[in-house]
Amino acid sequence: MVHETPSETDPEALLTEQGLTIPAVPGAPAFDYLPYRLHSGVLYLAGQLAKEDNGEVAVHGRVGEAVEESEAARQMTLAALHAIAWLRDAAKGDLRRVEGILHLNVWVARGPGFDGISRLADHASRVFRIAFGDAGRHPRSVIGVDQLPRGAPVMIDLRAAIRPED
């Protein structure tokens, strides 16, 4: 179910209704970068990998070779939920302050001949639509690459609009 006015609903509850759980944000990045920057109401989020409950990337390899498309779809959903965890952090715990997803970049480590990158991207896009309704709709870029950090099959980054605190 897609809601039209996310500011009047609780995005976390909408995700829970669909069996999706936002993970806790991990600790500090392992490398020299910020997980996000909030500037003039725009959040710039660093690349998000699909990490399991232990905080580690558990699935490695290229989609269409070592990773089946169905597993890559699950990984894409996890990456989107990690992105929402950082959105919640930036919004001081209130996802209703997220005014919209401005742009999504989707990266897929793909084996030769795999042409389902946009199908995989739809799994991330769906998570944002569930959480934020029409405000979760976004333009996106989908890129196939040879390898991603930590051997992950998928990664996303995004820009989002966040309303200032009341």
CORLINGI-V893038 format. One record per pair of residues at least 24 apart in sequence whose ideal C-beta (glycine too) atoms are under 7 Angstrom apart, sorted by the first residue. I is the first residue (numbers start at 1). J is the second residue. Records with the same first field share a line. If there is no record, write none. Layout:
I: J + J
This chain:
2: 129 + 133
3: 133
4: 133 + 134
5: 133
6: 96 + 132 + 133 + 135
7: 96
10: 96
11: 95 + 96 + 98 + 131 + 132
12: 95
14: 130 + 131
15: 130 + 131
18: 130
20: 81 + 127
22: 81 + 84 + 85 + 88
23: 81 + 82 + 85
24: 85
25: 85 + 86 + 89
26: 51 + 55
35: 86
36: 86 + 90
38: 90 + 162
41: 161 + 162 + 164
42: 102 + 159 + 161
43: 87 + 90 + 159 + 160 + 162
44: 159
45: 83 + 86 + 157 + 158
46: 157
47: 155 + 157
48: 79 + 82 + 83 + 155 + 156 + 157
49: 79 + 149 + 150 + 152 + 155
50: 75 + 78 + 79 + 152 + 154
51: 78 + 82
57: 150 + 151 + 152
59: 153
60: 151 + 152
61: 151 + 153
62: 109 + 110 + 111 + 153
63: 108 + 109 + 110 + 111 + 114 + 153
64: 110 + 111 + 113 + 114
65: 111
67: 153
69: 116
72: 120 + 153 + 154
73: 120 + 123
75: 153 + 154
76: 120 + 123 + 124 + 154
77: 123 + 127
79: 124 + 154 + 155 + 156
80: 124 + 127 + 128 + 156
81: 127
83: 156 + 158
84: 131
87: 160
90: 162
91: 162
92: 165
95: 131
97: 162 + 163
98: 132 + 160 + 162
99: 135 + 161 + 162 + 163
100: 132 + 135 + 160 + 161
101: 128 + 132 + 136 + 138 + 158 + 160
102: 138 + 159 + 160 + 161
103: 138 + 139 + 140 + 158 + 159
104: 138 + 140 + 156 + 158
105: 140 + 141 + 143 + 156 + 157 + 158
106: 140 + 142 + 143 + 156
107: 143 + 145 + 148 + 154 + 155
108: 144 + 153 + 154
109: 145 + 146 + 147 + 148 + 152 + 153
110: 144
117: 142 + 144
118: 142
120: 154
124: 156
